[in-house]
């Protein structure tokens, strides 16, 4: 084991540096905070005093612990103060010139055994190490903001870093109560490497006027369980910062997915860098504020695209989990529902599945027994689409196969009354190709529910170039009645959620292919550093690797971007029958039930 790292210098006392200093001091380290700005140093002390006072007030630490921690923190305005430090962590601005200058000066000040850590999330650790007189003692130590709260720390090794230095800072991270993950040296490392590509695509989606900023953000929060939407997160990070990270990533990867969306440069050049400027993708109450205020792009409250058609009865075609869930949603909302399958037996089994789901809701106190009985009574199981003759809205939830869906819609065209709305739940197929199987494509729309339909609040409402305004308004109104959140998007592969989610998952697989980081470290990084409810490999195994591959292929075919080509490892696993949890093995192995 390397040095115990009991005395640590933090160079740069901005928000991140101050947070790191606080974490270190509270953990019993002697901390020297260094900044050439007296105001920054005074601000760091004030911030530390205020945050520890709040911690005492909330019972997280005692007054004695607070006093001891404050006594262990001192500030200075020169790097000479780091002379006795066993570890120096620099968090100065993201500039090679500035960071290299700091490292050169530190080389002349600290002993040869001192470890020099950079807090960069965008620059090459190897390049910084090569400029130092002690490259074997230089590594990356990437905390996440806010440092006192975020558990993830990425420990970044270059080809020059000595293992004992890595072991020492990894042990330190654990002693600080953090979760260290070991990663190699490439821009963005793991968490930001995956996160910023996704954010960039969201910015490009908005720039293309494909969906509103509100709908993009709502889709990713409700469809993926993320704590923030991508555009709101860009505003929080700083649009200029995001662009810098993406430029560094693109310089190394030459992947078009990392080429910064032009809107990021335009907003940065205009000084609209996000929350810190009071305006970015959204407008805020003040520079540095966090409350979004209405602006010219904010949708008017209650504004809808005209009046829709009356809907009292709904037909749901299919007998699987999605069809059953959608039928349950409509029945609980008071609609009469016809659930049609290929045979009466399949339809009855699907209704039985709904009965069990409703019973679970009763047992958990979410639904009364009376409401359960009323909902179940509203559902009629049928063995033929002929039962859809009088429905006002027909929703198909059959296999994700274009030919099958086209055949079904051709049948619906003949069975359903004139004026009925026909909706497909496809997640990846062109809605217009399905609509053209009918003689009334203006009545066809996408209504993409998410699984499990009773629990997931999001519905992607997908208009084709032929969809009538009245049909769009009808579906929006229906979504409100069934208590779902509709987001509007155009008819292109992946819509909003899958178009942003699956390239991110594909990039995670490529990281493993390149032996850049382990499955466990990547999953931990995204959960701890990005606030994701599941890591990418956990999610891939749940979704199904075959389903994921099919969606990746559709996206690649639609957008023709080489960066969207499915990772070979995904194709190999699918070919081997390793499809995830449903087969007992995917990226991980699972116990058979």
GUSE-221456 format. One record per residue: residue in three letters; x, y, z of N, C-alpha, C in turn. Coordinates in steps of 0.1 Angstrom, whole numbers, plus 2048, in hexadecimal, padded with zeros to 3 digits. Example, Ala and Ser with C-alpha at 12.3 -4.5 7.8 and 13.67 -1.06 7.14 Angstrom:
ALA8847C784E87B7D384E8847DF84ESER8807EA8478897F584788180084F
This chain:
UNK8087F480080080080080980C800UNK8048177F980B8237F880A82C804UNK80E83880480D84280F7FE843814UNK7FC8468217EF8468277E7852823UNK7ED85C81D7E68688187DE86F823UNK7E587482D7DE87A8387DE88A836UNK7E788F82E7E789D82B7E589F81CUNK7DB8A68197D78A780A7D48B6807UNK7DA8BA7FB7D78C77F67CD8C77EBUNK7C48D07EB7BA8D27E07BD8DF7D9UNK7C08DE7CC7C38EB7C57B78EF7BCUNK7B28FA7BF7A68FF7B879A8FE7C2UNK7959097C778A9097D177D90E7CBUNK77A9097BF76C90B7BA7639027C1UNK7579007BB74D8F77C17538E97C3UNK7598E37B975E8D57BA7698D57C4UNK7738DE7C377F8DD7CD77A8DF7DBUNK7718E87DD76C8EA7EB7658DE7F0UNK75D8D77E77568CB7EC7608C07EFUNK76A8BE7E77748B47E977B8B77F6UNK77F8C37F97868C780577D8C4811UNK7718C68107678C381B7678B581EUNK7668AC81476589E81577289981CUNK77D89E81878A89A81E78B89E82CUNK7888AA82F7898AF83D7808A8847UNK7748A584276A89E84B76F88F84DUNK77788A84477C87C84578987C84DUNK78D88785379988785C7A688B855UNK7A688F8497B28938427B58A2845UNK7C28A58457C78B38457C68B8837UNK7BF8C38357BC8C78277C18D6826UNK7C98D881B7CD8E58177C68E980AUNK7BD8F380B7B68F87FF7BE9037F9UNK7C29027EC7CA90C7E67C39127DAUNK7C391F7DA7BD9277CF7C39357CEUNK7C79397C37CD9467C17C39527C4UNK7B694E7C47AC9587C77A89587D6UNK7AA9647DD7A79657EB7989637EDUNK7909687E37829677E477D9587E3UNK7849517DB7819427DA78493B7E7UNK78F93F7ED7939387F978993C805UNK78694980577C94D81076E94680DUNK76B94580075E93E7FD75E930801UNK76A9297FF76B91B803769919812UNK76F92181976E92182876092382CUNK75992D82774C93082A742925826UNK74591F81B73C91481673E90881FUNK74A90582374D8FA82C7468FC83AUNK74790883F74190B84C73290A84BUNK72C90F84071D90E83E7198FF83DUNK7208F883471B8EA83271D8E183EUNK7278E38467298DB85271F8E085DUNK71B8EC85D7118F18667048EA863UNK7018E98566F48E28526F58D3856UNK7018CE8557028BF8587008BD867UNK7058C786F7028C687E6F38C7881UNK6ED8D187A6DF8D387C6D68C7878UNK6DB8BF86F6D48B386A6D88A7872UNK6E18A887B6E589D8836EF89387CUNK6F58988716FE88F86A70C88F870UNK71089A87671D89A87E71A8A288AUNK7248A18947238A88A072A8B689FUNK7288BF8A872F8CB8A873E8C98AAUNK7418BF8B27508BC8B47568B88A7UNK74F8AF89F7548AB8937558B6889UNK74C8BF88974C8CB8817588D4884UNK75A8D68907668DF8947738D9890UNK7748CB8927818C588F7838C5880UNK7798C387877A8C486977E8D1865UNK7788DC86A77B8E986678A8ED86AUNK78E8E787579C8E98797A68E3870UNK7A28D88697AB8D18607AC8D7852UNK7A48E28507A38E88437AA8F6843UNK7B48F883C7BA90583B7BC90982CUNK7BD9168297BE91A81B7CB921819UNK7CF92280D7DC9298097DA92E7FBUNK7E39377F77E293D7E97EE9397E0UNK7F69307E580292C7DD80491D7DEUNK8099177D480B9087D48169047DDUNK81E90D7E282890A7ED8229047F9UNK8159077FB80E90180780C8F2806UNK80E8ED7FA80C8DE7F88198D67FBUNK8238DD8008308D68018308C9809UNK8278C98138278BD81C81B8B3818UNK8148B680D8098AD80A80D8A0804UNK8068968088098888028018867F5UNK7F688E7F47EE88D7E87E989B7E5UNK7EA89F7D87E58AC7D37DA8A97C9UNK7CE8AF7CB7C48AD7C17C18BB7BBUNK7C38BB7AE7C18C87A77B38C87A0UNK7AB8D37A279E8D579C79D8E3796UNK7A88E678F7A88F47897A08F377BUNK79F8FE7747978FD76779C8F375DUNK7938EE7557968E374B79E8E9740UNK7AB8EA7427B58F07387C28E973AUNK7C78E372F7D58DD7317DF8E6736UNK7DF8F37307E98FC7347E98FF743UNK7DC9017497DB9047577DF8F875FUNK7DA8ED75C7DD8E17647EC8DD763UNK7F28DE7578008DB7568098E575EUNK8058F275E80C8FC76680C8F8775UNK8008F477A7FF8EF7888088E378AUNK8088DA7818108CE78481F8D1783UNK8238DA77A8318DE77A8358E4787UNK82D8ED78C8318F47998308EA7A4UNK8278E17A48268D77AF8338CE7AFUNK8388CB7A38448C27A284F8C87A9UNK8508D57AA85B8DC7B08598DE7BFUNK84C8DB7C48498DE7D28478D27DAUNK8418C77D583D8BC7DE8488B17DCUNK8498A87E685389E7E68508937DBUNK85988B7D78578827CC84D8777CFUNK84A8757DB84086B7DF8318707DEUNK82F87D7DC8228827DC81B87E7CFUNK80E87B7D18068777C57FF8847C0UNK7FF8857B37F88917AD7EC88C7A6UNK7E08917AA7D488C7A47CD89879DUNK7C88957917C089F7897B289C78AUNK7A98A678C79B8A478D7948A577FUNK79C8A67747968A876778C89D764UNK7828A175C779897756779897747UNK7828A07417828A17337908A072DUNK79A8A27347A88A372F7AF896731UNK7BA89472A7C288772A7CB887737UNK7C887D73F7D187C74B7DF878747UNK7E087073C7ED86C7377F5878733UNK7EF88172C7F688D7277FB895733UNK7F289773D7F789E749802897750UNK80188A75180C882758819884750UNK81988374382588473B82C89173DUNK82589B74082C8A87438328A9750UNK82F8A07598338A0767841899769UNK84889D77385589677685288977DUNK84688678184287A788836873782UNK83787077582B86A76E82585E775UNK82D85677C82884A78381F84E78FUNK82085A79381885F79F80D86879BUNK80A86978E7FF8717897F3868785UNK7E786C7897DB8647867CF86E786UNK7C48687827B78707837AF86C78FUNK7A98767957A08737A079487C79EUNK78A87679877E87E79377387C79CUNK7708867A47658877AD75988C7A5UNK74D88B7AA7418907A373A89A7ACUNK7338A37A672E8AF7AC71F8AC7B0UNK71B8AF7BD7238B57C872B8AA7CFUNK7388AC7D17418A27D673D89C7E4UNK7388A47ED73489E7FA7288947F9UNK7208967EE71488D7ED7178817E3UNK71E8837D97208797CE72A86E7D2UNK7268627D172E8577D67398527CCUNK7378557BF7418507B574E8587B5UNK7598517B47668577B176C84E7A6UNK77085479B77784C79178684E793UNK78D84379479B8437967A183F788UNK7A88497827AC8487747BB846774UNK7BF83A76E7CD83776C7D183A75EUNK7DD83F75C7E384074F7ED83474DUNK7F38337427FC82874080982A748UNK80A83674E816839755814838764UNK80883676980583777780A82A77EUNK81082B78A81582079180981A79AUNK80880D79A7FD8077A27FC80C7B1UNK80780E7B88068127C67FE81F7C7UNK8008287BE7F98357BE7EA8337BDUNK7E782A7B47D98277B17D38217BEUNK7DA8187C47D58117D07D381B7DBUNK7DC8247DC7DB82E7E77CF8377E6UNK7CC83C7DA7C08457D87B383D7D8UNK7B48317D47A88287D47A48267E3UNK7AE8237EB7AB8217FA7A682D800UNK7AC8397FC7A78458017988487FEUNK7958457F17878477ED77D83F7F5UNK7818327F877982A80077882F80FUNK78383481478283A82277A846822UNK77884D817770859816761855815UNK75E84881475084481274C844804UNK7558457FB7528457EC7538377E6UNK74E8367DA74F82A7D275982C7C7UNK7668287C876F82A7BD76D8207B2UNK76E8257A676E81B79A77B81E792UNK78281378E78E81578778B816778UNK79182077178F82276379C82675CUNK79C82474F7A88297477A6837743UNK7B083C73C7B184A7397AB84D72BUNK79F85272B79985771F78F862723UNK78D86C71A78487771E777872723UNK77387872E76587473376686873CUNK77186173C77285474476684C742UNK75F84774D75483E74B74784674BUNK74484C75773785375973585E74FUNK73E86774E73C87274573E86E736UNK74686373474885E72673B859721UNK73285372972584E72571B859726UNK71C86173071286B732712876728UNK71E87B72471E88771B71A88370DUNK71D8777097188736FB7098736FBUNK70286E7056F486F7076EF87D707UNK6F588670F6F18947106F289B702UNK6FD8976FB6FF89D6EE6F489A6E4UNK6F088D6E46E58896DB6D888F6DFUNK6D68916EC6CA8986F06CA8A76EBUNK6D58AD6EC6D68BB6E66D48BB6D7UNK6D98B26D06D78B16C26C98AE6BEUNK6C28A66C66B48A36C46AC8AF6C6UNK6AF8B76D06A88C46D26AB8CE6C7UNK6B78CE6C36BB8D86B86B48D56ABUNK6B28C86A96AB8C469C69C8C669DUNK6978CC6A86898CF6AA6808C26AAUNK6868B76AE67F8AA6AE6758A96B9UNK6798AF6C56708AF6D06748BB6D9UNK66B8C06E166D8CB6E96778C86F5UNK67D8D26FA6868D070667F8C9711UNK6728CD71466A8C871F6678B971CUNK6648B67106608A870D66D89F70DUNK6788A470868489C709688899717UNK6878A372068B8A172E681898735UNK67489A73266A89273966B883734UNK66E88172866F87372267A86C729UNK68587272B69186A73168F869741UNK68887274768587175567B866758UNK67086675066585D75266884F74CUNK66E84F74067184373967D83B73EUNK68684274469283B74969583D758UNK68C84475F68E84676D69A84F771UNK69E8587686AA86076B6A686C774UNK6AF87177C6AB87C7856A988977EUNK6B088B7726AE89776B6AE89475CUNK6A789C7546A789B7466B58A0740UNK6B989C7346C689F72F6C88AE72DUNK6BE8B57296C08C47266C18CB733UNK6B98C873D6BA8CE74A6C88CB750UNK6CD8BF74E6DA8BB7536E58C374CUNK6E48C573F6EE8CD7386EE8DB73EUNK6E38E07416E38EE7486E98EE755UNK6E88E375D6EE8E276A6FD8E0769UNK7018D87607108D675E7178E2759UNK7108E97507168F47497188F073AUNK7118F77317128F37237208F571EUNK7278FF72273590171E73E8F5723UNK73B8F172F7438E67357408D972DUNK7338D772A72F8CB7227368CB714UNK7368D670E73C8D770174B8D4702UNK7528D970C7608D670E7638C770FUNK75B8C171775C8B271975A8AB70CUNK7508AF70574D8A86F87588AB6EEUNK75D8B76ED7688B96E47748B06E7UNK7778AE6F47828A56F777F8976F4UNK7738936F676F8856F27708836E3UNK76B88D6DC76B88B6CD77988B6C8UNK7828946CE7908946C97978876CAUNK79287E6D47988716D57918676CDUNK7838676CE77C85C6C877885E6B9UNK77786B6B577286E6A77658686A5UNK75D8656AF7508606AE74686B6ADUNK73E86B6A27358766A072B8786ACUNK72986E6B37208706BF7268796C9UNK73387A6C973A8836D273D8916CDUNK73A8936C073C8A06BA7328AA6C0UNK7358B46C772C8BD6CE7218C26C4UNK7148C06C87098C66C170B8D56BFUNK7098DA6B370B8E86B17058F16BBUNK6F98ED6C06F28F66C96FA8F86D6UNK7028EF6DA70A8F16E67148FC6E4UNK71A8FC6D87239076D571C9156D4UNK7109156CE7099216CC7059276DAUNK70091E6E26FC9236F07089286F8UNK7139206F771F9246FE7249326F9UNK7259346EC7299406E672194C6EAUNK7149496EC70B9546F070B9566FFUNK71394F70671395071570794A71CUNK6FF9427156F493B71B6F992D71FUNK70092C72A70792072E6FF918738UNK6F391B73B6EB9137446E891B751UNK6E691375B6E29197686EB92476DUNK6F892276B70192C7706FF93A769UNK6FA93A75D6F89467566E994B757UNK6E194375D6D394675D6CB942751UNK6D293C7476CB93873B6D392E733UNK6CD92472E6D491A7266C991471DUNK6C690771E6BB9027176AE90771EUNK6AE90972B6A390F7326A791D737UNK69D92473C6A093174369E930752UNK6A793675A6A69347686A394276FUNK69F94177C69B94D7836A7957785UNK6B39527846BF95B7866CB953782UNK6D695A77F6E395377D6E694B789UNK6E993E7876EC9357926DF930799UNK6D39347946C792F7996C3921794UNK6BA91B79B6B690D7976A790C793UNK6A091779569291779268F91B783UNK68991377B68691676D67A91F76DUNK67C92A76567193376366C933754UNK65F93675265A93574466293F73BUNK66393A72E669943724661941717UNK66694670C65F94670065D9386FBUNK66592E6FF6639206FB65B918704UNK65791D70F64F915719641913713UNK63C90671362E90370E62490A717UNK61A91071060F91671860790B720UNK60490E72C5FD9047345F090072EUNK5EE8F272D5E28ED7275E08EE718UNK5EB8F37125EA8F47035EA8E76FCUNK5E08E46F45DF8D76ED5DC8DB6DEUNK5DF8D16D55DD8D46C75CF8D16C3UNK5C68D96C85B88D96C35B08CE6CAUNK5A38CD6C759A8C36CD59C8B56C6UNK59B8AB6CF59C89D6CA58F8966C9UNK58F8896C65838816C558087B6D2UNK5738786D456E8726E05738636E1UNK57885F6EC57C8526EE57684C6FBUNK56E8426F956783B70456C82D706UNK56F8276FA5738186FA5808176F3UNK58880D6F859580B6F35977FC6F0UNK59D7F96E45A17EB6E15B07EA6E3UNK5B57DF6E95C37DD6EA5C67CF6E4UNK5CE7CF6DA5D27C36D25DF7BD6D7UNK5DE7B16DC5EA7AA6E15E77A26EDUNK5F079A6F15EE7926FD5FA791707UNK60479970361079870B6107A2717UNK61B7A471E61C7AC7296187BB726UNK61D7C071B61A7CE71860B7D0715UNK6057C770D5F77C870A5EF7C7717UNK5F27BE7205EB7BC72C5EC7C9735UNK5F87CF7355FA7DB73D5F37E6738UNK5F27E872A5EB7F37245DC7F2727UNK5D77E67255C97E37285C57E7736UNK5CE7E37405CC7E674E5CB7F5750UNK5D57FC74A5D580B74B5C8811747UNK5C380D73B5B78137365AA80F73EUNK5AA80374359F7FF74B59E806758UNK5AA80875F5AA80F76B5A681E76AUNK5A882375D5A483175B596833757UNK58E82875658082975457C826746UNK58582273D58181E72F57C81072FUNK57280E72656F80072257A7FB719UNK57F7EF71C58A7E97155877DC70FUNK58A7DA70258A7CD6FB5987C96F9UNK59C7BD7005A97B86FF5A97AC6F5UNK5AE7AE6E95AD7A36DF5BA79D6DCUNK5BA7906DC5C67886D95C377F6CDUNK5CD7766C95CB76E6BD5C17636C0UNK5C075F6CD5B67556D15AF7596DEUNK5A37546E059C7576ED5A47536F9UNK5AB7486F85B37437035BE74D707UNK5C57526FC5CF75C6FF5C9768705UNK5BE76D7005B87797065B4776714UNK5AE76B7175AA7687255B776772EUNK5C17627295CE7617325D3770734UNK5D277872A5D678672C5CE78D736UNK5C078B7365B87917405BB78C74EUNK5BE77F74E5C277975B5CE780761UNK5D87837585E478A75C5E0798762UNK5D779E75C5D27AB7615CC7AA76EUNK5C479F7705BD79D77D5C879B788UNK5D37947855DD79278F5E47A0792UNK5E67A87885ED7B578A5E47BE793UNK5D77BE7905CE7C67985CE7C17A6UNK5CE7B47A85CE7AE7B65DB7B37BDUNK5E67B37B65F27B77BD5F17C67C1UNK5EA7CE7B95E87DC7BD5E07DD7C9UNK5D67D57CA5CD7D57D65D57D17E2UNK5DD7C67E15E47C17ED5EF7CC7F2UNK5F37D47E95FD7DF7EC5F67EC7F0UNK5E97EC7F05E27F87F45E18037EAUNK5E48007DE5E480A7D35D680B7CCUNK5CE8017CF5C18007C85B77F97D1UNK5AB7FE7D15A07F87D959B7EB7D2UNK5957E37DA58F7D77D45847DA7CBUNK57C7E57CE5717E97C55777EE7B8UNK5827F67B85887FB7AC58D7F07A3UNK5937E67AA5987DA7A358D7D379BUNK5827D17A25777CA79C5717D2790UNK5707DF79256A7E77875747E777BUNK5817E877D58A7E87725897DB76BUNK5897D07725897C376B57C7C1763UNK5717C67695647C57625647CD755UNK56C7D775456C7DF7475747D873CUNK57B7CD73F5837C773557C7BB72FUNK57B7BB7225757AF71B5807A8713UNK58279C71558C79470E58678E702UNK58D7906F658878B6EA5927846E2UNK58E77A6DA5977726D25997776C4UNK5937826C15947876B35947976B3UNK59A79D6A959A7AB6A758C7B06A3UNK5837A769F5757AB69C56E7B26A8UNK5737AF6B456D7B66C05707C56C0UNK5797CA6B857D7D86B85737E06AFUNK5687DB6AA5607E26A155B7EF6A6UNK5597F16B35537FE6B855D8056C0UNK5698016C25728096CB5768166C5UNK5798206CD57D82D6C958C82F6C7UNK5938266CE5A28266CD5A78186CDUNK5AF8146C35B58066C35C48086C5UNK5C98006CE5D78016D25DD7F36CFUNK5E77F26C75ED7E56C55FA7E46CDUNK5FC7D86D36087D56DB60C7C76D8UNK60F7C46CB6137B76C66227B76C4UNK6277AC6BE6367AB6BC63C7B76B4UNK6487BA6B764F7C56B16557C16A4UNK64C7BF69A64F7BA68D6467C2683UNK64C7C867A6457D167163A7CA669UNK63D7BE6646347B765C6287B3664UNK62A7AE67061F7AA6796167B667CUNK61C7C267F6157CE68260D7D3676UNK6137D266B60C7D765F6007CE65CUNK6017C165E5F67B865C5EB7BB666UNK5EF7BD6725E57C067C5DD7CD679UNK5E57D86755DE7E56725D57E4666UNK5D97DB65C5D07D96515C37D3655UNK5C47CA65F5B87C46655B07CE66DUNK5B77D66755B07E167C5A87EA673UNK5AF7EE6685A97F765E59B7F2659UNK59A7E565858D7DF6545837DD65FUNK5887DB66B57F7D867657A7E567DUNK5837EE6805807FA688577804680UNK56E80A68856581468256C82067CUNK56782767356D83466E56E83E67AUNK57984467A57B84E685583848691UNK58483B69258B83569D59A83969BUNK5A183B6A75AF83E6A75B78316A8UNK5C182F69F5C982269F5D78266A4UNK5DB81F6AF5E88236B55F18166B6UNK5FE8186B360880E6B46118116C0UNK6158066C761E8086D362C8056CFUNK62F8056C263D8026BE64780B6C5UNK6538056C765E80D6CE6698106C4UNK66880A6B867380C6AF67080C6A0UNK66480869C66080768E65A814689UNK65B81767C655823677645822677UNK63F82C67E63182C68062A82E672UNK63083666A62A83965D62982C654UNK63382365663281764E62780E653UNK62480F66061880866560B80F661UNK60B81C6615FF82465D5FB82164EUNK60682064660381E6375FD810634UNK5FC80763E5F57FA63C5E67FC63DUNK5E28086415D380B6425CF815636UNK5C28166355BD82062B5BB82E632UNK5BE82F63F5BC83B6465C983F64FUNK5D48416495E08446505DF850659UNK5D68596565D486565E5CF86266CUNK5C985666E5C485167B5CE849683UNK5DA84767E5E483F6845EE84768BUNK5F28436975FC84B69F6038416A8UNK60F8446AC61783C6B66138406C4UNK6128366CC60F8386DB61782E6E2UNK6248326E462E8296EA62E82A6F9UNK62881F6FF62881D70D635817712UNK63881871E64581272464180772EUNK6497FD72F6477F173764C7F3745UNK6457F074F6377EB75062D7F774EUNK6237F574561A80174261380674EUNK60E7FE75760780476260F80D76BUNK61C80A76B62581277462C81E76DUNK63081C76163782675962E832754UNK63283E75762A84A75562B84F746UNK63584B73F63885173263184A727UNK62C85371D62784E71062D857706UNK6348516FC6398596F162F8596E6UNK62A8656E36208676D962686A6CCUNK6258616C262D8626B66258656AAUNK6268716A561F87569962687268CUNK61F86D68262686C67562287966DUNK62887A661625885658616885654UNK60F8796566028786515F787965DUNK5FC8786695F38786755EB885676UNK5DE8846775D58906785D7897686UNK5D68A46865D68AB6935CC8A769DUNK5C08A36985B689F6A15B98926A8UNK5C08896A05C487C6A65CF87F6B1UNK5D88876AE5E388B6B85DC8916C5UNK5D389A6C35CC8A06CF5C48956D6UNK5BE88C6CF5B78816D65C08796DFUNK5CB8756DA5D586C6E25DA8746EEUNK5DD8816EC5E28896F75D888A702UNK5CB88B6FE5C088C7085BF87F70FUNK5C08747085BF86670E5CA864718UNK5D68687145E286771D5DF86E72BUNK5D987A72A5D68817365CC87973FUNK5C28737385B786C7405BD860746UNK5C78597405CC84D7465D885074FUNK5DA85D7515E586275A5F385E756UNK5F585F74960285E74360786B73EUNK61586C73D61B87973961F87772AUNK61887E72161B87D71362688670EUNK62F8817066398897006388876F1UNK6398926EA6378926DB6458906D4UNK6458886CA6518866C264D8826B4UNK6578836AB65487F69D65787169BUNK65486C68F65485E68B66285B686UNK66B85868F67985468B67E84A695UNK68784169268B83669A68F83A6A8UNK6898336B268D8356C068583F6C7UNK67E8486BF6768536C568085B6CEUNK67C85E6DA6858656E368D85C6ECUNK6868546F468D84C6FE6978426F8UNK6938396EF69C82F6EA6A78356E1UNK6A48406DB6AE8476D26B984D6DBUNK6B68506E76C18556F06C784A6F9UNK6BE8406FD6C38367076CC82C700UNK6C88276F46D081B6EF6DE81F6EAUNK6E082A6E46EE82E6E16F782E6EEUNK6F18336F96F88337066FC82570AUNK6F281C7096F480E70D6FF808704UNK6FE80B6F77078056ED71680A6F0UNK7178176F472481C6F772A816704UNK72181270D72680B71972C7FD716UNK7257F670C72A7E97087387EB701UNK7397F66F97467F86F37517FA6FDUNK74E80170875880371375D7F5718UNK7547EC7197587DE71E7607D7713UNK75C7D87077637D26FB7727D76FBUNK7747E36FE7817E96FE7897E770BUNK7837DF71478A7DC72178D7E9728UNK7847F372778780072D78280073BUNK7787F973E7737F874C76A7EC74DUNK7687E77597607DB75B7517DE75BUNK7497D375973A7D575A7367DB767UNK73C7D67727387DB77F73C7E9781UNK7477ED77D74C7FB77E743805776UNK74080076A73880976172A80A767UNK7247FF76C71780077271780977EUNK72180778772381079372481E78FUNK72C82178572F82F78172283677DUNK71A82F77570E83677070383777BUNK70382E7846F982F78F6FE83A79AUNK70A83979D70F8437A77138507A2UNK71885179571C85D78F711864787UNK70885C7816FE8627796F086277EUNK6EE85B78A6E185A7906D8851788UNK6DD8487806D583E7796CF834782UNK6C38307816BD82578A6C3818788UNK6C881577C6CF8097796DC80C770UNK6E68047726F18057696EE80075BUNK6F68037516F27FF7436F27F0741UNK6FA7E97486FA7DA7466EF7D374DUNK6EB7D97596DF7D47606D37D6757UNK6D27E27516C77E57496C67DD73CUNK6D27DB7366D27D372A6CD7C572CUNK6D17BF7386CD7B173B6BE7B173EUNK6B87BC7436AA7BC7466A27BE739UNK6A67C773169F7CA7246A07BE71BUNK6AB7B771B6AD7AC7126B77B0708UNK6C27A87066CC7AC6FD6C77AB6EEUNK6BE7A16EC6B97A06DE6B07AC6DBUNK6A87B16E46A07BD6E26A97C96E0UNK6B47CA6E86BD7D56E76C47D66DAUNK6C87CA6D56CF7C96C86C67CD6BDUNK6B97C96BE6AF7CC6B36AD7DC6B2UNK6AD7E26BE6AB7F16BE6B87F76B9UNK6C37F26BD6D07F86B86D17F76A9UNK6CC7EC6A36CD7EA6956C37F468EUNK6B87F66946AE80068E6B480E68EUNK6BA8126996C081F69A6CB821690UNK6D481768F6DF8186866DA819677UNK6D08116746CA8116676C481F663UNK6BD82566D6B683166B6C083D66AUNK6CA83E6736D284A6736DF84866CUNK6E383C6696EF8396616FC83E667UNK6FC84067470784567B710839680UNK71D83967C72582D68072682B68FUNK7258366977258356A571982E6ABUNK70F82C6A37038256A87038166A4UNK70D81269D70E80369A70F7FB6A6UNK7077F06A77067E86B37147E36B7UNK7187E36C47257DE6C87257CF6C5UNK7307CA6BF7327BC6BC72F7B36C8UNK7337B76D47317AE6DF7227AC6E2UNK71A7B66DF70B7B46E07067AA6D6UNK70B7AB6CA7077A16C070C7936C3UNK7187926C871D7856CC71577E6D7UNK7117866E17097806EC6FC77C6E7UNK6F57846DF6E87806DA6E97736D1UNK6F47736C96F67676C16F875A6C9UNK6FE75C6D57007516DE6F474E6E7UNK6E97556E56DD7536ED6DD7586FBUNK6E77616FD6E876870B6E077570AUNK6D477470D6CB77F70B6C7787717UNK6CD7847236CB78C72F6C4783739UNK6BC78A7426B678374D6AC778748UNK6A577A73D69B7707386A2763734UNK6AF7637316B575672E6BF752739UNK6C075A7446C975674E6D775B74CUNK6DA7617416E876673E6E7770733UNK6EE77B7366F078672D6FE78C72FUNK6FF79873370C79D737710797745UNK70679374C70878C75970077F759UNK7037767636FC76A7646F276B76FUNK6E676576E6DB7667786D775877CUNK6D27577886CD74A78D6C0747786UNK6BF73A7826B373577C6A8734786UNK69C73878269173778C68872B788
